[in-house]
Amino acid sequence: MATNQGTIQGTAEAVPAQTTTTISDRIQGARSDEEFRSFMFANRESTTVVEYGSTWCAHCQEMFPHFQRLAAEYPQHKYLVAQVDYMDKELRGIKYSPTFAVFKQGRKIDQFYGAEPQQLQDHIWLHSDK
């Protein structure tokens, strides 16, 4: 896995961005609250789909191929896997794995949980221009 590091343009000066892990060509991974916030800030103008999950979660592993397929089908969005084992503040309201959330312009506009591929596809489609 590769890492991406850049700068986040603030109001006064550029701030170093936290490193995220490249999971696939369309999906990034965040292992801390700081990485999550950095990714969300850098992509605040995009619709972002987040999977909150863990490597030990069987349902998360089952859903990942579908998440990956949908990332290819809806390339206009950004995709992030948030590792719940390493996060604290960004997990407010997250009780189940996997939980999926859709953000637009930095605000959470949708959230759902479960290992239902059709449900995931429906929610991504709902928030797409496609």
C-alpha positions in Angstrom: 0.0 0.0 0.0 1.2 3.5 -0.8 0.8 6.7 1.1 -0.3 10.2 -0.1 0.9 13.3 1.6 0.2 16.8 0.5 -0.8 20.2 2.0 -4.1 21.5 3.0 -4.7 25.1 1.9 -5.9 27.0 5.0 -7.0 30.6 5.1 -3.6 32.0 6.0 -1.0 29.3 4.9 -0.6 25.8 3.8 -0.7 23.2 6.5 0.9 19.7 6.1 -1.7 17.1 5.5 -1.8 13.9 7.4 -0.8 10.8 5.5 -3.5 8.5 4.2 -3.0 5.0 2.9 -3.9 4.1 -0.6 -6.0 1.0 -0.5 -6.8 1.0 -4.3 -6.7 3.5 -7.1 -10.1 4.9 -6.0 -10.0 4.3 -2.2 -8.0 5.8 0.6 -7.7 4.6 4.2 -7.6 6.7 7.4 -6.3 5.2 10.7 -6.6 8.3 12.9 -9.0 11.2 13.5 -6.3 13.5 12.1 -6.0 11.5 8.8 -9.8 11.4 8.6 -10.2 15.2 9.1 -7.3 15.9 6.7 -8.9 13.7 3.9 -12.3 15.3 4.4 -10.9 18.8 4.3 -8.9 18.2 1.2 -12.0 16.7 -0.5 -14.6 19.0 1.0 -15.9 20.1 -2.5 -16.6 16.5 -3.5 -19.2 14.0 -2.4 -17.3 11.5 -0.2 -18.5 8.0 0.7 -16.9 6.6 3.9 -16.9 3.0 5.2 -16.3 2.8 8.9 -15.0 -0.7 9.5 -12.2 -2.9 10.8 -10.0 -5.7 9.6 -11.5 -8.1 12.2 -15.1 -7.4 11.0 -16.3 -10.2 8.7 -19.1 -8.1 7.3 -16.7 -5.3 6.5 -14.5 -7.8 4.6 -17.6 -9.1 2.7 -18.6 -5.5 1.7 -15.2 -4.3 0.6 -15.4 -5.8 -2.9 -18.8 -4.1 -3.4 -17.4 -0.8 -2.1 -14.5 -1.2 -4.5 -16.8 -1.9 -7.5 -19.0 1.0 -6.7 -16.0 3.3 -6.4 -15.2 2.3 -10.0 -18.8 2.7 -11.1 -19.2 6.2 -9.5 -15.8 7.8 -10.0 -17.1 11.3 -9.4 -17.1 10.6 -5.7 -14.2 10.2 -3.2 -14.0 7.0 -1.1 -12.5 6.5 2.3 -12.2 3.5 4.6 -12.0 4.7 8.2 -10.4 2.1 10.6 -12.6 2.3 13.7 -9.9 0.6 15.9 -7.7 3.7 15.6 -10.2 6.5 15.8 -12.1 8.3 18.6 -13.7 11.7 17.9 -14.7 10.9 14.3 -16.7 7.9 15.4 -19.5 9.8 17.1 -22.7 8.2 16.1 -21.0 5.0 14.8 -22.2 2.0 16.6 -22.1 -0.9 14.1 -19.6 -2.2 11.6 -19.8 -1.6 8.7 -21.4 1.8 8.8 -21.4 3.9 5.6 -21.8 7.7 5.5 -22.1 10.1 2.6 -20.7 13.6 3.0 -21.3 16.6 0.7 -19.3 19.8 1.1 -17.9 18.5 4.4 -21.3 17.7 6.0 -22.7 14.3 6.7 -25.9 14.0 4.7 -26.6 10.2 4.9 -25.6 7.3 7.2 -26.6 3.7 7.3 -25.2 0.4 8.4 -25.2 -3.3 7.4 -23.8 -5.7 4.9 -26.3 -5.3 2.1 -24.6 -4.5 -1.2 -27.8 -3.3 -2.8 -28.4 -0.9 0.0 -24.9 0.6 -0.4 -25.4 0.9 -4.2 -28.8 2.6 -3.7 -27.4 5.2 -1.3 -24.4 6.0 -3.6 -26.8 6.2 -6.6 -29.1 8.5 -4.6 -26.3 11.0 -4.0 -25.0 10.9 -7.6 -25.6 12.9 -10.7 -25.3 9.7 -12.8 
